[in-house]
Amino acid sequence: MSARKMRLVADVIRGKDVEDALNILRYTKKEAASWLEKLLLSAIANWEQKNNMAVNADDHDLFIKSLLVDEAGMLKRFRPAPHGRALRIRKRSNHVTMVVENRVPLELDFAGDEEE
């Protein structure tokens, strides 16, 4: 998918809360919405994994801090055309970078910090 098509959907969810973004993506008819939904779910799971599953993403008000869509490499193909000519087909692709961050600060308990 071209980066331009993906940016149309990415611009809608940039800066939104994770729950709002998932609802928007779930009911958007464009193909890019399904790809971005999978990416967002993966980003949430990665955030939880980074915090050693000690915290739940629902309790910390996650939001999409940044969402970048850049062009990637292009597959170039040829298609036969009338009168012995050939037309070029460019199969475009893109790179998407999503950063998810929490608004509520993390309060991690360490074993050495307990006072008796």
N, C-alpha and C positions, 0 to 999 in steps of 0.2 A: 504494500500500500504506500502511496506517496506521502511524503511528510506534510504536504499541504492539506490533504484530506484528514490526516490525523490531528493536525493543529486546530481544525474547526471544532473538534470535540474537546481537545485539551484546553482550549481557551475558556470553555464553559465551566470546567471544574477546578481550574487553578485557584488556589487560596481558600477553597471551601473546606468545611468539616468533612471527615471521612464518611460519615453516615449520609450526609447530604449528597456527596459525590457519588456514592454507590447507588443511591436512589435515582439520581439523574442518569447515570450510565445504564442502569437496568431498563429504563424506559425510553432511551434514545434509539432511534431506528437505524442509525448509521453503523456500518461494520466496525469502524474504529472504536465504538463504544464497548463492544465485547472484548476487544484486545486490551483496552485501558482498564476495564473492570477486572480482568485477570491480573493485570500488573498491580493494581491497587490492592487487591486481596493478598498478593504476594508481598507487597511492601508492608502491609499490616503484620503479616506473619513474621517477616524478617525483623520488624521492630520488636515484637514480642520475644523472638528468639535472642535478639541482642541483649535484652534485659533478663535473660535466663529464665523466661517464663514466670518470673516472680510477680509480674504485674499483668493485668488484663488491659487490653487496648481500649475497652469500652469505658474504663474509669478515668482515663487520662486525656480525654478530649483531643484526639489526634486530628490534625489538619494537613492539607497538602501544602508544604512550604514552597516547593518549586517543582515545576513540570516543564521540561524542555523536550522539544521534538526537533531532531536534526536529520538531515538527509544522509543516507547511507549509500553504499555502492549500488550500481545499477547493472542489471543483466541486459545485455544488448542482443536482440534477435532480429532475424530478417523474415519477412513474409512475402510470398509471391504476389505480384500485382499485374494488372493487364499489360499487354504489349511487351512482355519479357522483362519488365522492370522488377525491382525489389523495394519494399518499404521497410523502414527501420521501426522496430518495436522496442521501447524502453520499459523494462519491468523495474519499477522503482521500489525502493525499500527505505526504512527509516530507523533511527535510534531514538528511544524514548528514555529520558532520565527523570525519575520521580523521587522526591525527598519528602518523607513524612516525619512530622515532628509533633511533640505533645505540648499542649498549653498548660496543663496542670503539672507542676514539678514532681519529679520522682522522689519518693522517700524510701530509700533502700536501707534495710536494717542489716548491720554487719554484726557477726558474732562477737567481735572484740569490743564493741561499743556499749555493751550492756553493763549497767551498774547495779550492784546488789546492795 
